[in-house]
Amino acid sequence: MVRVLRSVEAVSTIAGLFGRPTADVLESTCIIMYHGSLVALVTPMGVDGQIDYECLRQLVDWHVAQGTAALVIAGTTGESVTLDKKEHVELIRAAVEFAAGRLPIVAGTGSNSTQQTIELSQTVGRLPIDAFLMVTPYYNKPTQEGLYQHFCVIADAVDQPVMLYNVPGRTAVDMLPETVARLSEHPRIFAIKDATGDLDRVARIIELCQPGFGLYSGDDATAREFMLRGGHGVVSVTSNVAPARMAAMCEAALAGNAEAAAQIDAGLADLHRDLFVEANPIPVKWALERMGRIPAGIRLPLTRLSAAQQPIVEAAMARAELN
């Protein structure tokens, strides 16, 4: 993991050290912030739907011990859309406190409203987070130019680096590599989480984007190959239940050890598939509950994993030797 920020201030410092104009450095500098398995952390809740902060503390400690590279808080898996603003900020604040500098915090603050995203991000940005994760606007279906302007305006308004998040299966809008390339020129946009599962995009994004632009898979099933093709890590659902093995798989893939990565990944393949038998995070929260790591809470409109799907997830857990 590399924790160097591609901020305007950092770039200005680099420019001064090398006697180069800041603008020139901005055009050529992009620093990979993290390598490996970034967990898309669930938000533990009691059966009443209230956030269980003591359980969150325990999850953070576990991920520190298991080798997770960073914590992604209040993303899709964290049920961000069910949190009100006060809860959203408090969840991230608590994660920062519990991590205590041991793991970077990537805070999910994206929405389909540019202004609301700015307001939430500026509030969250007062906390000592390391970066933002910002999803493409959902439901209102912006054009590629609309996506570009949306993210530029937001990145101009915040101080921390921004990781873009493209997940067309949820948002009904696909941010194309050409648009990602334009956004990679912004000094605060350092990476993308690509959850399309389209492995051909890796080479295209590398080709088009600024050197060193970060590429993170958002699809556990294809993450190993994504990294072998040049990606830098994965924002993972599976790592909620198998953090050490996801970290080890990423380490092998990033080292170019395809055989070792494939061997580890084979033991996780059923989880990659079956943790999505119902909408995420329904199955992974049920799995964590079975492991005794979180209570049974989940917020409407999501519901507890159906009885029909429970044996499928339980079998995947057994094959992965989770307990």
C-alpha positions in Angstrom: 0.0 0.0 0.0 1.3 3.5 -0.9 -0.3 6.4 1.0 0.9 9.3 -1.1 -1.9 11.7 -2.0 -2.2 13.3 -5.4 -3.5 16.6 -4.0 -2.7 20.0 -5.4 -0.6 20.7 -2.3 1.4 17.5 -2.7 1.9 18.1 -6.4 3.1 21.7 -5.7 5.6 20.3 -3.3 6.9 17.8 -5.8 7.1 20.6 -8.4 9.2 22.8 -6.1 11.5 19.9 -5.2 12.3 19.3 -8.9 12.2 22.9 -10.1 9.3 22.2 -12.4 6.1 24.3 -13.0 3.2 22.8 -11.0 1.0 22.6 -14.1 3.6 20.3 -15.8 3.6 18.0 -12.8 -0.2 18.0 -12.6 -0.2 16.7 -16.2 2.1 13.8 -15.5 1.7 12.9 -11.8 -0.8 10.4 -10.5 0.1 8.3 -7.4 -1.4 4.9 -6.7 -2.7 5.2 -3.1 -3.4 1.5 -2.3 -2.6 -1.9 -3.5 -4.5 -5.1 -2.6 -7.8 -5.9 -0.9 -9.9 -3.0 0.1 -12.9 -4.2 2.0 -16.3 -2.8 1.1 -17.3 -3.0 4.7 -20.8 -3.9 5.9 -22.5 -1.6 8.4 -23.3 -3.8 11.4 -26.8 -3.3 12.7 -29.0 -4.7 15.5 -32.3 -6.2 14.7 -33.9 -2.8 15.3 -31.8 -1.4 12.4 -29.6 0.7 14.6 -25.8 0.8 13.9 -23.9 -1.4 16.2 -20.7 0.6 16.9 -19.0 -1.9 19.2 -19.4 -4.5 16.4 -18.0 -2.1 14.0 -14.9 -1.6 16.2 -14.4 -5.4 16.3 -14.7 -5.6 12.5 -12.1 -2.9 12.1 -9.7 -4.7 14.4 -10.2 -7.9 12.6 -9.4 -6.4 9.2 -6.3 -4.8 10.6 -5.1 -8.2 11.8 -6.1 -10.0 8.6 -4.1 -7.8 6.2 -6.8 -5.8 4.5 -5.3 -2.8 2.7 -8.1 -0.2 3.4 -11.6 0.2 4.7 -14.3 1.5 2.3 -17.0 2.8 4.6 -20.6 3.7 3.6 -20.5 2.3 0.2 -23.1 0.0 -1.5 -22.2 -2.9 0.9 -22.4 -0.5 3.8 -26.1 0.4 2.9 -25.2 4.1 2.4 -28.5 4.9 0.8 -30.4 4.0 4.0 -28.3 6.3 6.2 -29.4 9.8 7.0 -26.8 12.5 6.8 -26.1 12.5 10.6 -25.7 8.7 10.6 -23.6 8.8 7.5 -21.1 11.2 9.0 -21.1 9.5 12.4 -20.4 6.0 10.8 -17.4 7.4 9.0 -16.2 9.3 12.1 -16.4 6.1 14.2 -14.5 4.1 11.5 -11.7 6.7 11.6 -11.6 6.5 15.3 -11.5 2.7 15.5 -8.9 2.4 12.7 -6.7 4.9 14.6 -4.4 5.3 11.6 -3.8 1.5 11.2 -5.8 1.4 8.0 -6.8 4.1 5.5 -10.4 5.1 5.3 -12.1 5.6 2.0 -15.5 7.3 2.6 -18.4 6.7 0.3 -20.2 10.0 -0.3 -21.5 9.8 -3.8 -25.2 10.3 -4.8 -27.2 11.3 -7.8 -27.3 14.9 -6.7 -24.2 16.9 -7.4 -25.0 19.5 -4.8 -25.9 17.0 -2.1 -22.7 15.1 -2.8 -20.7 18.2 -2.4 -22.4 19.1 0.9 -21.9 15.6 2.4 -18.4 15.3 1.1 -17.4 18.7 2.6 -18.8 17.6 5.9 -17.1 14.2 5.9 -13.9 15.9 4.6 -13.5 17.6 7.9 -12.7 14.2 9.3 -9.2 12.7 8.8 -10.2 10.4 6.0 -7.8 9.4 3.2 -10.1 9.5 0.2 -13.6 9.5 -1.1 -15.5 6.9 -3.1 -18.1 8.5 -5.4 -20.5 6.5 -7.4 -21.9 7.6 -10.8 -25.3 9.3 -10.4 -28.1 6.7 -10.4 -31.6 6.9 -11.8 -31.3 10.3 -13.6 -29.0 8.8 -16.3 -26.6 11.6 -17.2 -24.7 11.7 -20.4 -20.9 11.2 -20.6 -20.5 15.0 -20.5 -22.8 15.2 -17.5 -20.7 12.6 -15.7 -17.6 14.5 -16.5 -18.9 17.8 -15.2 -20.5 16.2 -12.2 -17.2 14.7 -11.0 -15.1 17.7 -11.9 -17.4 20.1 -9.9 -17.3 17.8 -6.9 -13.5 17.2 -7.1 -13.0 21.0 -7.3 -15.0 21.4 -4.1 -13.2 18.9 -1.8 -9.7 18.5 -0.5 -9.2 14.8 -0.4 -8.6 12.5 -3.4 -11.5 11.0 -5.2 -12.0 7.4 -6.4 -14.6 7.2 -9.1 -17.1 4.3 -8.9 -18.7 2.8 -12.1 -21.4 0.2 -11.5 -23.8 0.3 -14.3 -25.7 -2.8 -13.1 -27.0 -0.6 -10.2 -27.0 2.9 -11.6 -28.2 2.4 -15.2 -25.4 4.6 -16.5 -22.0 3.4 -17.7 -19.0 5.7 -17.4 -16.9 4.9 -20.5 -13.1 4.7 -20.5 -12.8 7.9 -22.6 -14.7 9.8 -19.9 -12.5 8.2 -17.2 -9.5 9.4 -19.1 -10.7 12.9 -19.1 -11.4 12.8 -15.4 -7.9 11.2 -14.7 -6.5 14.6 -15.6 -8.1 16.2 -12.6 -5.5 16.5 -9.8 -7.8 15.1 -7.1 -9.2 12.2 -9.1 -6.7 9.4 -8.5 -8.5 6.1 -9.3 -11.6 4.2 -10.4 -13.5 1.3 -9.0 -14.8 -0.5 -12.0 -17.6 -3.0 -11.3 -18.5 -3.8 -14.9 -16.7 -7.1 -14.9 -15.4 -6.2 -18.3 -11.8 -7.2 -18.3 -11.1 -5.7 -21.6 -11.5 -2.3 -20.0 -8.4 -2.7 -17.9 -6.0 -2.3 -20.9 -8.2 0.5 -22.4 -8.2 2.6 -19.2 -4.5 2.1 -18.7 -3.9 3.2 -22.3 -6.1 6.3 -22.1 -5.6 7.5 -18.5 -2.8 9.5 -16.9 0.3 7.4 -15.9 -0.2 5.8 -12.5 -4.0 6.2 -12.4 -5.4 3.7 -10.0 -7.6 0.8 -11.2 -9.6 -1.2 -8.7 -12.0 -4.0 -9.5 -15.4 -3.9 -8.0 -16.2 -7.5 -9.1 -14.7 -10.2 -6.9 -15.3 -12.9 -9.5 -13.0 -11.2 -12.0 -10.7 -9.4 -9.6 -7.7 -11.8 -9.9 -7.6 -11.5 -13.7 -8.2 -7.7 -13.4 -5.0 -7.4 -11.3 -3.0 -9.7 -13.5 -3.9 -7.4 -16.4 -2.6 -4.3 -14.6 -5.1 -3.4 -11.9 -4.0 -2.4 -8.5 -6.5 -4.0 -6.2 -10.1 -4.8 -5.5 -12.9 -3.2 -3.5 -14.2 -6.5 -2.3 -17.4 -7.9 -0.8 -15.8 -11.4 -0.3 -13.1 -9.8 1.9 -15.9 -9.2 4.5 -15.9 -12.9 5.3 -12.5 -14.1 4.1 -10.1 -11.0 4.5 -6.8 -12.9 4.9 -7.3 -15.0 1.8 -8.4 -12.1 -0.3 -5.4 -10.2 0.9 -3.1 -13.1 0.0 -4.8 -13.6 -3.4 -4.3 -9.9 -4.2 -0.6 -10.0 -3.1 0.0 -13.0 -5.4 -1.8 -11.4 -8.4 -0.1 -8.1 -7.9 3.3 -9.9 -7.8 2.4 -11.6 -11.1 2.2 -15.0 -9.6 -0.7 -16.2 -11.6 -0.6 -19.8 -10.3 -0.6 -18.9 -6.6 -3.3 -16.3 -7.1 -5.5 -18.9 -9.0 -5.0 -21.5 -6.3 -6.2 -19.1 -3.6 -9.0 -17.7 -5.7 -10.3 -21.2 -6.4 -11.2 -21.6 -2.8 -13.1 -18.4 -2.8 -14.9 -18.8 -6.2 -18.2 -20.0 -4.7 -18.3 -17.1 -2.3 -17.6 -14.7 -5.2 -20.7 -16.1 -6.9 -23.1 -16.9 -4.1 -22.7 -13.8 -2.0 -24.8 -12.3 -4.8 -27.7 -14.8 -4.9 -29.7 -11.8 -3.6 -28.9 -8.1 -3.7 -25.7 -7.2 -1.9 -25.3 -6.9 1.1 -28.1 -9.3 2.0 -26.0 -12.5 1.6 -22.8 -11.2 3.0 -24.5 -9.8 6.1 -26.2 -13.2 6.6 -22.8 -14.9 6.2 -21.2 -12.7 8.8 -24.1 -13.3 11.1 -23.6 -17.0 10.8 -19.9 -16.5 11.6 -20.9 -14.7 14.8 -19.4 -11.4 13.7 -22.4 -9.2 13.4 -26.1 -9.1 14.5 -29.0 -9.9 12.2 -29.9 -6.3 11.4 -30.4 -5.0 7.8 -32.5 -2.0 6.8 -35.6 -1.9 4.5 -36.1 -2.1 1.6 -33.5 -4.9 2.0 -34.5 -7.9 4.0 -32.8 -10.8 5.6 -31.6 -13.6 3.3 -34.5 -15.7 2.2 -34.8 -19.3 3.5 -34.5 -20.6 0.0 -31.1 -19.0 -0.5 -29.6 -19.7 2.9 -28.5 -23.3 2.1 -26.7 -22.0 -1.1 -24.7 -19.4 0.9 -24.1 -21.8 3.7 -22.7 -24.4 1.2 -20.4 -21.8 -0.3 -19.2 -20.9 3.2 -18.5 -24.5 4.0 -16.6 -25.0 0.8 -14.5 -22.0 1.7 -14.0 -23.4 5.2 -15.5 -20.4 6.9 -16.6 -20.8 10.5 
